[in-house]
Amino acid sequence: MLKIGNINKLKVNRKTDIGYVLDAPEGEVFLHNNESLHMDLKPFDVVEAFLYFDHKGRLAATLKQPYVTTDTQSFLVVKDINPSLGAFLDMGINKDLLLSKDDLPLDTTKWPQPGDKVLVTIKVKNRLVASIVPKTEIKLVPERELQVKDQVTAYVQKIGREGLNLYTPDGHFIFVHHTMYKDNYRIGQEVVVKITYDSDKGYSGSLIKQKEQAIQLDAEVILEYLKKHKEMPLDADSTPEKIYDYFKMSKKAFKRAIGNLYKNRNIEFKEGKTFLIK
């Protein structure tokens, strides 16, 4: 049985003016000269050919080695974007692999851009299409473990309500909670992430620079207090001693944190007090 989207061993039947006809259990498959690696093939030669559908939807063969098959997973580079179709990925042969818009976010600003990389495998429908690899199906096996505080390169694989799923090139899964990044990210975008936690469920990381991360963490402490008490008898003019009594942080750190909360319209100030905005 033919394995479309995979490597098949097929026997050469005959040569034509523009290529070769290969014998297959379900009939014949055409191998164009441009896909033959300019080999001088003879009848009865056995070749290892990748099978795909050409631009007219016909089953075709190539002796070029694809970067991915139905049995493998690989980071493919985005070559082009078509808003009505999706993203086209370079799979190592003359035909690009489509990552359908149906498998991409509704918000097109979160779509990958040319040069980005997405971890995919191949699915066979009426043509070959790319399928984004979910966390539960990743096959890549990292050569080494990561350590807390490591900074590693990774690619955005999924954008969810709770945060980002990232994969490193060798297959580490890293989750970044939405509180641990500020910028807008897109599928396939390359990032440098700092590992903050290691558990049985995988790694957690941060995309916030060290100073910004400190501000964010201090702001969360103050925000949790306000969610419980609705107000606090502190503002930017409070004494360092009073601030430390409440939050065990310096006045400088406190002012940066409440400045962040005020900028995000989480709080307001009245008569020396800070109130939570509902």
C-alpha positions as a printed NumPy array, in Angstrom:
array([[  0.   ,   0.   ,   0.   ],
       [  1.305,   3.427,  -0.922],
       [  2.273,   5.738,   1.922],
       [  1.418,   9.219,   0.679],
       [  3.363,  11.884,   2.517],
       [  6.113,   9.38 ,   3.218],
       [  9.049,   7.543,   1.64 ],
       [  8.169,   4.542,  -0.553],
       [ 10.346,   1.97 ,  -2.287],
       [  9.133,   1.846,  -5.902],
       [ 10.378,   0.126,  -9.027],
       [ 11.104,   2.016, -12.253],
       [  8.81 ,   0.81 , -15.044],
       [  9.969,   2.959, -17.949],
       [ 11.512,   6.254, -18.979],
       [  9.59 ,   9.   , -20.816],
       [ 10.673,  12.234, -22.468],
       [ 10.155,  14.21 , -19.258],
       [ 10.705,  11.676, -16.52 ],
       [ 10.032,   8.169, -15.285],
       [  7.008,   6.028, -14.581],
       [  7.202,   4.104, -11.319],
       [  5.227,   0.969, -10.552],
       [  2.974,   1.11 ,  -7.5  ],
       [  0.442,  -1.323,  -5.983],
       [ -2.404,   1.055,  -6.849],
       [ -1.15 ,   1.913, -10.341],
       [  1.635,   4.088, -11.697],
       [  3.295,   7.17 , -10.228],
       [  5.134,   9.779, -12.282],
       [  8.63 ,  10.98 , -11.369],
       [  9.563,  14.132, -13.277],
       [ 13.169,  14.6  , -14.397],
       [ 13.388,  17.668, -12.149],
       [ 12.546,  15.438,  -9.173],
       [ 14.937,  12.603, -10.058],
       [ 18.131,  14.261,  -8.784],
       [ 19.298,  13.831, -12.422],
       [ 19.891,  10.131, -11.837],
       [ 20.125,   7.865, -14.88 ],
       [ 17.478,   5.341, -13.91 ],
       [ 16.789,   2.098, -15.701],
       [ 13.739,  -0.203, -15.734],
       [ 13.593,  -2.412, -12.611],
       [ 15.737,   0.005, -10.59 ],
       [ 14.278,   0.501,  -7.121],
       [ 14.134,   4.066,  -5.788],
       [ 13.121,   5.595,  -2.466],
       [ 10.585,   8.22 ,  -3.449],
       [  8.542,  10.666,  -1.409],
       [  4.923,  10.769,  -2.587],
       [  2.888,  13.967,  -2.628],
       [  0.169,  15.715,  -4.649],
       [  1.357,  18.192,  -7.277],
       [ -0.226,  21.594,  -7.986],
       [ -2.923,  19.895, -10.082],
       [ -3.774,  17.415,  -7.354],
       [ -2.079,  14.482,  -9.089],
       [ -0.057,  11.94 ,  -7.147],
       [  3.629,  12.501,  -7.879],
       [  7.027,  11.34 ,  -6.676],
       [ 10.306,  13.046,  -5.838],
       [ 13.688,  11.661,  -4.853],
       [ 14.406,  14.8  ,  -2.826],
       [ 14.372,  14.166,   0.896],
       [ 11.607,  16.131,   2.648],
       [ 12.21 ,  17.768,   6.01 ],
       [  9.086,  16.088,   7.425],
       [  6.817,  13.114,   6.704],
       [  3.616,  11.667,   8.144],
       [  5.8  ,   9.705,  10.582],
       [  8.098,  12.514,  11.671],
       [  7.986,  16.002,  13.139],
       [ 10.136,  18.976,  12.231],
       [ 10.448,  22.733,  12.609],
       [  9.632,  24.133,   9.19 ],
       [ 10.374,  27.673,   8.056],
       [  7.469,  29.826,   6.914],
       [  7.991,  30.931,   3.298],
       [  4.824,  32.871,   2.535],
       [  1.442,  33.922,   3.904],
       [ -1.863,  33.863,   2.042],
       [ -4.632,  35.494,   4.111],
       [ -7.31 ,  33.395,   2.425],
       [ -5.459,  30.081,   2.806],
       [ -2.898,  30.191,   5.607],
       [  0.883,  29.852,   5.86 ],
       [  3.1  ,  28.018,   3.367],
       [  6.042,  26.137,   4.871],
       [  9.288,  25.001,   3.244],
       [  9.326,  21.188,   3.455],
       [ 12.454,  20.634,   1.382],
       [ 10.849,  19.753,  -1.952],
       [  9.569,  21.897,  -4.807],
       [  6.066,  22.016,  -3.327],
       [  5.423,  23.964,  -0.139],
       [  3.312,  22.592,   2.703],
       [  0.163,  24.495,   3.67 ],
       [ -0.648,  25.222,   7.303],
       [ -4.328,  26.   ,   6.908],
       [ -5.898,  29.149,   8.295],
       [ -8.321,  26.793,  10.066],
       [ -5.414,  25.717,  12.276],
       [ -4.266,  29.28 ,  12.949],
       [ -5.679,  31.928,  15.325],
       [ -8.659,  33.998,  14.171],
       [ -6.547,  37.074,  14.905],
       [ -4.232,  37.244,  11.872],
       [ -1.706,  39.354,  13.821],
       [ -0.918,  36.117,  15.667],
       [ -0.189,  34.226,  12.438],
       [  3.422,  33.274,  11.702],
       [  5.436,  35.463,   9.36 ],
       [  8.067,  34.511,   6.742],
       [ 11.187,  33.266,   8.513],
       [  9.324,  31.994,  11.589],
       [  9.479,  28.296,  12.489],
       [  6.619,  25.975,  13.436],
       [  6.854,  22.377,  14.672],
       [  4.58 ,  20.327,  12.426],
       [  3.892,  16.907,  11.008],
       [  2.069,  15.974,   7.785],
       [ -1.578,  14.998,   7.529],
       [ -3.053,  13.581,   4.327],
       [ -6.407,  14.918,   3.174],
       [ -7.123,  15.585,  -0.505],
       [ -3.595,  17.032,  -0.384],
       [ -0.717,  17.149,   2.067],
       [ -1.213,  19.692,   4.85 ],
       [  0.776,  20.701,   7.901],
       [ -0.534,  19.924,  11.364],
       [  0.831,  21.788,  14.399],
       [  2.209,  19.283,  16.905],
       [  0.429,  19.504,  20.301],
       [  2.257,  19.017,  23.591],
       [  0.774,  15.536,  24.067],
       [  2.16 ,  14.266,  20.75 ],
       [  5.674,  15.7  ,  20.617],
       [  8.253,  13.07 ,  19.615],
       [ 11.468,  15.081,  19.817],
       [ 13.746,  13.846,  22.609],
       [ 16.023,  16.523,  24.131],
       [ 19.642,  15.582,  24.695],
       [ 19.93 ,  17.417,  28.009],
       [ 17.757,  18.769,  30.783],
       [ 17.275,  22.497,  31.34 ],
       [ 18.067,  24.234,  34.6  ],
       [ 16.209,  27.014,  36.386],
       [ 17.665,  30.385,  35.31 ],
       [ 18.784,  28.986,  31.945],
       [ 18.007,  31.262,  29.015],
       [ 17.169,  29.304,  25.869],
       [ 15.88 ,  29.926,  22.369],
       [ 12.364,  28.631,  21.696],
       [  9.478,  29.062,  19.276],
       [  5.869,  29.968,  20.033],
       [  3.754,  26.916,  19.253],
       [  0.4  ,  27.874,  20.772],
       [ -1.215,  31.044,  22.099],
       [ -3.895,  30.364,  24.695],
       [ -5.938,  32.237,  27.263],
       [ -3.579,  31.219,  30.075],
       [ -0.36 ,  31.846,  28.193],
       [  2.097,  30.61 ,  25.573],
       [  3.306,  27.119,  24.74 ],
       [  6.914,  27.172,  23.565],
       [  9.137,  24.443,  22.103],
       [ 12.919,  24.564,  22.024],
       [ 14.614,  23.287,  18.841],
       [ 15.465,  19.987,  20.567],
       [ 11.944,  19.445,  21.92 ],
       [ 11.666,  20.945,  25.405],
       [  8.161,  22.179,  26.242],
       [  8.031,  25.486,  28.141],
       [  4.856,  27.187,  29.368],
       [  4.841,  30.955,  29.847],
       [  1.925,  32.251,  31.924],
       [  0.274,  35.409,  30.627],
       [  1.614,  37.331,  33.643],
       [  5.137,  36.469,  32.544],
       [  5.099,  38.39 ,  29.264],
       [  3.935,  41.806,  28.117],
       [  4.427,  41.961,  24.369],
       [  2.174,  40.478,  21.718],
       [  3.501,  37.266,  20.224],
       [  2.703,  35.192,  17.145],
       [  2.843,  31.511,  16.225],
       [  6.346,  30.479,  15.142],
       [  8.059,  33.536,  16.597],
       [ 11.561,  32.965,  17.967],
       [ 12.014,  34.099,  21.569],
       [ 14.608,  33.858,  24.309],
       [ 12.927,  32.54 ,  27.453],
       [ 14.27 ,  32.295,  30.992],
       [ 13.438,  29.066,  32.833],
       [ 11.761,  29.891,  36.149],
       [ 10.378,  26.544,  37.325],
       [ 10.809,  22.829,  36.664],
       [  8.147,  20.227,  37.495],
       [  6.79 ,  16.881,  36.331],
       [  4.473,  18.769,  33.977],
       [  7.34 ,  20.538,  32.259],
       [  9.16 ,  23.814,  32.431],
       [  7.757,  27.258,  33.147],
       [  9.442,  30.368,  31.867],
       [  9.395,  34.123,  31.638],
       [  9.711,  36.518,  28.719],
       [  9.942,  39.562,  30.979],
       [ 13.338,  41.17 ,  31.391],
       [ 14.772,  40.947,  34.907],
       [ 13.84 ,  44.482,  36.015],
       [ 10.407,  44.263,  34.416],
       [  9.87 ,  40.872,  36.034],
       [ 10.643,  42.292,  39.488],
       [  8.131,  45.103,  38.903],
       [  5.537,  42.602,  37.733],
       [  5.994,  40.347,  40.759],
       [  5.81 ,  43.288,  43.195],
       [  2.694,  44.559,  41.424],
       [  1.045,  41.159,  41.798],
       [  1.717,  41.17 ,  45.559],
       [  0.082,  44.594,  45.921],
       [ -2.805,  43.64 ,  43.648],
       [ -3.538,  40.49 ,  45.687],
       [ -3.66 ,  42.621,  48.841],
       [ -6.081,  45.052,  47.22 ],
       [ -8.303,  42.265,  45.928],
       [ -8.673,  41.104,  49.522],
       [ -8.93 ,  44.506,  51.263],
       [-10.175,  46.808,  48.434],
       [ -7.892,  49.623,  49.668],
       [ -4.618,  50.287,  51.465],
       [ -3.393,  53.266,  53.499],
       [ -0.392,  53.769,  51.262],
       [  0.506,  55.786,  48.184],
       [  3.65 ,  57.092,  46.502],
       [  4.246,  59.566,  49.324],
       [  4.149,  56.996,  52.132],
       [  7.27 ,  56.529,  54.251],
       [  9.739,  53.738,  53.464],
       [  9.116,  52.267,  56.93 ],
       [  5.356,  52.041,  56.466],
       [  5.724,  50.504,  53.01 ],
       [  8.15 ,  47.911,  54.353],
       [  5.802,  47.038,  57.215],
       [  3.095,  46.149,  54.682],
       [  4.989,  44.558,  51.806],
       [  8.622,  44.02 ,  52.825],
       [  9.757,  46.   ,  49.778],
       [ 11.676,  49.236,  49.297],
       [  9.908,  52.484,  48.551],
       [ 11.527,  52.571,  45.126],
       [ 10.217,  49.096,  44.278],
       [  6.794,  50.006,  45.709],
       [  6.543,  53.144,  43.57 ],
       [  7.499,  51.226,  40.438],
       [  4.898,  48.57 ,  41.218],
       [  2.011,  50.955,  41.884],
       [  3.059,  52.949,  38.83 ],
       [  2.634,  49.773,  36.811],
       [ -0.803,  49.108,  38.356],
       [ -1.891,  52.706,  37.774],
       [ -0.749,  52.579,  34.151],
       [ -2.82 ,  49.418,  33.677],
       [ -5.809,  51.134,  35.353],
       [ -5.936,  48.65 ,  38.205],
       [ -5.781,  51.295,  40.955],
       [ -6.55 ,  54.915,  41.829],
       [ -5.3  ,  57.243,  44.555],
       [ -7.379,  59.323,  46.977],
       [ -6.275,  61.234,  50.089],
       [ -3.158,  59.203,  50.787],
       [ -4.802,  55.869,  50.07 ],
       [ -4.782,  53.464,  47.132],
       [ -8.013,  51.864,  45.928],
       [ -8.668,  48.91 ,  43.67 ],
       [-10.591,  49.777,  40.522],
       [-13.299,  47.189,  39.983]])
